[in-house]
Amino acid sequence: MSRVRSGRNGREAAALGALFLLAAWGCRQKADPMETKRAQMVETQIEGRGIHDPRVLEAMREVPRHLFVPPAEAASAYDDRPLPIGSDQTISQPYVVAFMTEQLRLTGKEKVLEIGTGSGYQTAILAKLAAKVYSIEIRPELAKAAAERLRSLGFRNVEVRAADGYRGWPEEAPFDGILVTAAPERVPPPLLEQLSPTGRMVIPVGSFYQELKVIERQGGGYSEKSVLPVRFVPFVGEAEGVPPAATPGSGR
């Protein structure tokens, strides 16, 4: 009798255990339903196109891009294209975010300045990879929303300021990296001046035809190279009224 009860109880326990494991798996799936889409995005759109920095790839896998776009766009958050975020602004396509980030060559110790916070997605990627991120957004409504979003997601190494980014953040300069997510017709001199002695800036430059440039401070001067044709929203504010000036010497 005892052996029969024990066998039945064992079978019941096994069945209950299997149900528990299925339920737990289902909870994990519900906790982050976009995890699979993020992994596919990284594999096909980013790693598949030549981005190899393991820290950049991991950050792109971890940051929930769908939380940085309007709810109506969440289903398209991991598509290979930019998306509207309001205020006539967009969030860049995932590959461009990863490419620009990789160009900074971050190791985790750097202080980074971002011009153009937008919804905060690029800011979050940078925050995963740098020691401290200072981000400037000219549109107060976007700056406020991004700061709240980043805070709610647990990012504590980010400061967001609503201001014109043309003159940077001089009281926190110099910066090891500067990343600009809007395109001026020429590189703002104040941003060049705020680069550390070995700092790097990644910035789209141009009006209709734009090129993504990587600028490095070297000794008393700068080197510059164009690395990708791009299409960004214009850099608005003070930069719009600045007359043409010489850009740093080309290092192509």
VONUTOR-49714 format. One record per residue (C-alpha): residue number from 1; x, y, z negated. Coordinates in Angstrom, 1 decimal. Example, Ala and Ser with C-alpha at 12.3 -4.5 7.8 and 13.67 -1.06 7.14 Angstrom:
BEGIN
DOLO   num        X        Y        Z
DOLO     1     12.3     -4.5     -7.8
DOLO     2     13.7     -1.1     -7.1
This chain:
BEGIN
DOLO   num        X        Y        Z
DOLO     1      0.0      0.0      0.0
DOLO     2      2.7      2.5     -1.0
DOLO     3      4.7      1.8      2.1
DOLO     4      1.6      2.4      4.3
DOLO     5      0.8      5.7      2.7
DOLO     6      4.4      6.8      2.9
DOLO     7      4.5      6.1      6.6
DOLO     8      1.3      8.0      7.2
DOLO     9      2.6     10.9      5.2
DOLO    10      5.8     10.8      7.1
DOLO    11      4.0     11.0     10.4
DOLO    12      1.8     13.9      9.1
DOLO    13      4.9     15.7      7.9
DOLO    14      6.6     15.3     11.2
DOLO    15      3.5     16.5     13.0
DOLO    16      3.2     19.5     10.7
DOLO    17      6.9     20.2     11.2
DOLO    18      6.6     20.2     14.9
DOLO    19      3.6     22.6     14.7
DOLO    20      5.6     24.9     12.5
DOLO    21      8.5     25.0     14.9
DOLO    22      6.2     25.8     17.8
DOLO    23      4.5     28.5     15.8
DOLO    24      7.9     30.0     14.8
DOLO    25      9.1     29.9     18.5
DOLO    26      5.9     31.7     19.5
DOLO    27      6.4     34.4     16.9
DOLO    28      9.9     34.9     18.1
DOLO    29      8.6     35.3     21.6
DOLO    30      6.0     37.8     20.5
DOLO    31      8.6     39.8     18.5
DOLO    32     10.3     40.9     21.7
DOLO    33      8.4     39.8     24.9
DOLO    34     10.8     41.8     27.1
DOLO    35     14.0     40.0     26.0
DOLO    36     13.9     37.7     29.0
DOLO    37     13.4     40.6     31.4
DOLO    38     16.3     42.4     29.8
DOLO    39     18.6     39.4     30.3
DOLO    40     17.5     39.1     33.9
DOLO    41     18.1     42.8     34.5
DOLO    42     21.6     42.5     33.2
DOLO    43     22.4     39.4     35.1
DOLO    44     21.0     40.5     38.5
DOLO    45     21.1     44.3     38.6
DOLO    46     24.2     45.0     36.5
DOLO    47     26.6     42.1     36.1
DOLO    48     25.8     41.0     39.6
DOLO    49     26.9     44.3     40.9
DOLO    50     30.3     44.4     39.3
DOLO    51     29.8     45.8     35.8
DOLO    52     32.1     43.6     33.6
DOLO    53     32.7     45.4     30.3
DOLO    54     31.3     42.9     27.8
DOLO    55     30.3     45.7     25.3
DOLO    56     28.4     47.5     28.0
DOLO    57     26.6     44.4     29.1
DOLO    58     25.7     43.5     25.5
DOLO    59     24.3     47.0     24.8
DOLO    60     22.2     46.8     27.9
DOLO    61     20.8     43.4     26.7
DOLO    62     20.0     44.8     23.3
DOLO    63     18.4     48.2     23.8
DOLO    64     14.7     47.9     24.5
DOLO    65     14.4     50.1     27.6
DOLO    66     10.6     49.6     27.7
DOLO    67     10.4     51.7     24.5
DOLO    68     12.0     54.7     26.2
DOLO    69      9.4     55.1     29.0
DOLO    70      5.7     56.1     28.8
DOLO    71      3.4     53.1     28.0
DOLO    72      2.0     53.2     31.5
DOLO    73      5.6     52.5     32.8
DOLO    74      6.6     49.9     30.3
DOLO    75      5.8     47.0     32.6
DOLO    76      8.3     48.5     35.1
DOLO    77     11.0     49.3     32.6
DOLO    78     13.4     46.6     33.8
DOLO    79     12.9     47.2     37.5
DOLO    80     15.8     48.4     39.7
DOLO    81     14.7     52.0     39.9
DOLO    82     14.4     55.2     38.0
DOLO    83     11.1     56.0     36.2
DOLO    84      9.3     59.2     35.2
DOLO    85      9.4     60.1     31.6
DOLO    86      7.4     63.4     31.7
DOLO    87      8.4     67.0     32.0
DOLO    88      9.4     66.3     35.6
DOLO    89     12.3     64.2     34.4
DOLO    90     13.3     60.6     35.0
DOLO    91     15.1     57.7     33.3
DOLO    92     17.9     56.5     35.6
DOLO    93     17.9     53.0     37.1
DOLO    94     19.6     50.5     34.8
DOLO    95     22.6     50.0     37.1
DOLO    96     23.4     53.7     37.1
DOLO    97     23.2     53.8     33.3
DOLO    98     25.6     50.9     32.9
DOLO    99     27.9     52.2     35.6
DOLO   100     28.2     55.6     34.1
DOLO   101     28.7     54.2     30.6
DOLO   102     31.5     51.8     31.8
DOLO   103     33.4     54.7     33.4
DOLO   104     33.8     56.2     29.9
DOLO   105     35.8     53.2     28.7
DOLO   106     34.5     53.3     25.2
DOLO   107     36.1     51.2     22.5
DOLO   108     33.9     52.1     19.5
DOLO   109     36.0     54.8     18.0
DOLO   110     35.1     57.7     20.2
DOLO   111     33.1     60.9     19.7
DOLO   112     30.8     61.4     22.8
DOLO   113     28.8     64.4     24.1
DOLO   114     25.8     63.7     26.3
DOLO   115     24.2     66.4     28.3
DOLO   116     20.6     65.6     29.1
DOLO   117     19.0     63.4     26.4
DOLO   118     15.8     62.7     28.4
DOLO   119     13.9     59.9     26.6
DOLO   120     17.0     58.9     24.7
DOLO   121     17.8     55.6     26.5
DOLO   122     21.3     56.5     27.7
DOLO   123     21.9     58.0     24.3
DOLO   124     21.0     54.7     22.7
DOLO   125     23.4     52.8     24.9
DOLO   126     26.2     55.2     24.1
DOLO   127     25.4     55.0     20.3
DOLO   128     25.9     51.2     20.6
DOLO   129     29.4     51.8     22.0
DOLO   130     30.8     54.9     20.3
DOLO   131     31.3     56.1     16.8
DOLO   132     29.2     59.2     17.1
DOLO   133     27.0     60.7     19.9
DOLO   134     26.0     64.3     20.2
DOLO   135     23.2     64.8     22.7
DOLO   136     21.7     68.0     24.1
DOLO   137     18.4     68.3     25.9
DOLO   138     17.1     71.6     27.3
DOLO   139     13.4     70.7     27.0
DOLO   140     12.4     70.9     23.4
DOLO   141      9.5     68.4     23.8
DOLO   142     11.8     65.8     25.1
DOLO   143     14.5     66.5     22.5
DOLO   144     12.0     66.1     19.7
DOLO   145     10.5     62.9     21.0
DOLO   146     13.9     61.4     21.7
DOLO   147     15.3     62.2     18.3
DOLO   148     12.2     60.6     16.6
DOLO   149     12.4     57.6     18.9
DOLO   150     16.1     57.0     18.2
DOLO   151     15.6     57.5     14.5
DOLO   152     12.7     55.0     14.4
DOLO   153     14.8     52.4     16.2
DOLO   154     17.6     52.7     13.6
DOLO   155     20.2     54.8     15.4
DOLO   156     22.0     56.8     12.7
DOLO   157     25.1     57.9     14.6
DOLO   158     23.2     60.2     16.9
DOLO   159     22.5     64.0     16.7
DOLO   160     20.1     65.6     19.2
DOLO   161     19.9     69.3     19.8
DOLO   162     17.4     71.2     21.9
DOLO   163     19.5     73.7     23.9
DOLO   164     21.0     74.5     27.2
DOLO   165     23.9     72.1     27.7
DOLO   166     26.0     74.3     29.9
DOLO   167     28.2     75.4     27.0
DOLO   168     28.3     72.0     25.3
DOLO   169     28.6     71.7     21.6
DOLO   170     31.7     73.7     20.8
DOLO   171     31.6     73.3     17.0
DOLO   172     32.0     69.6     17.3
DOLO   173     34.6     69.6     20.1
DOLO   174     36.8     68.1     21.3
DOLO   175     35.1     65.0     22.7
DOLO   176     36.7     61.7     23.8
DOLO   177     33.9     61.3     26.3
DOLO   178     31.3     63.6     28.0
DOLO   179     28.4     62.1     30.0
DOLO   180     26.1     64.4     32.0
DOLO   181     22.8     63.1     33.3
DOLO   182     21.8     66.1     35.4
DOLO   183     23.6     67.5     38.5
DOLO   184     25.1     71.0     38.5
DOLO   185     26.5     72.3     41.8
DOLO   186     29.9     72.6     40.1
DOLO   187     31.4     71.3     36.9
DOLO   188     30.7     73.7     33.9
DOLO   189     34.1     75.0     32.7
DOLO   190     33.0     74.9     29.0
DOLO   191     32.5     71.1     29.2
DOLO   192     36.0     70.7     30.7
DOLO   193     37.4     72.7     27.8
DOLO   194     35.7     70.5     25.3
DOLO   195     37.4     67.3     26.5
DOLO   196     40.0     65.9     24.1
DOLO   197     43.6     65.7     25.5
DOLO   198     42.9     62.2     26.9
DOLO   199     39.1     62.6     27.3
DOLO   200     37.0     61.5     30.3
DOLO   201     33.9     63.1     31.7
DOLO   202     31.3     61.4     33.9
DOLO   203     29.1     63.9     35.8
DOLO   204     27.0     64.0     39.0
DOLO   205     27.9     67.1     41.0
DOLO   206     26.1     68.6     44.0
DOLO   207     22.7     69.9     45.2
DOLO   208     21.1     67.7     47.9
DOLO   209     24.1     65.5     48.4
DOLO   210     25.6     64.5     45.0
DOLO   211     28.6     62.5     44.0
DOLO   212     29.3     60.9     40.6
DOLO   213     32.7     62.2     39.4
DOLO   214     35.0     60.9     36.8
DOLO   215     37.2     63.7     35.4
DOLO   216     40.2     63.0     33.1
DOLO   217     42.1     65.5     31.1
DOLO   218     45.8     65.0     31.6
DOLO   219     48.4     67.2     29.9
DOLO   220     47.6     70.8     30.9
DOLO   221     45.3     69.9     33.8
DOLO   222     42.6     67.5     35.1
DOLO   223     42.3     64.7     37.6
DOLO   224     39.0     64.1     39.4
DOLO   225     37.7     61.3     41.6
DOLO   226     34.3     60.6     43.2
DOLO   227     33.1     57.1     42.4
DOLO   228     29.4     56.8     43.5
DOLO   229     26.9     58.6     45.7
DOLO   230     23.9     59.4     43.4
DOLO   231     20.7     61.4     43.1
DOLO   232     20.0     63.2     39.8
DOLO   233     17.6     65.9     38.7
DOLO   234     19.2     69.4     38.9
DOLO   235     21.2     70.8     35.9
DOLO   236     19.0     73.7     34.9
DOLO   237     19.6     76.7     32.7
DOLO   238     22.7     78.9     32.7
DOLO   239     24.4     76.7     35.3
DOLO   240     21.9     77.8     37.9
DOLO   241     23.1     81.4     37.8
DOLO   242     26.9     80.7     37.7
DOLO   243     28.7     81.7     40.9
DOLO   244     30.8     79.1     42.8
DOLO   245     34.2     78.4     41.2
DOLO   246     37.1     76.2     41.8
DOLO   247     36.7     72.6     40.6
DOLO   248     39.5     70.5     39.1
DOLO   249     42.1     69.1     41.4
DOLO   250     41.0     66.0     43.2
DOLO   251     42.6     62.7     42.3
DOLO   252     40.9     60.6     45.0
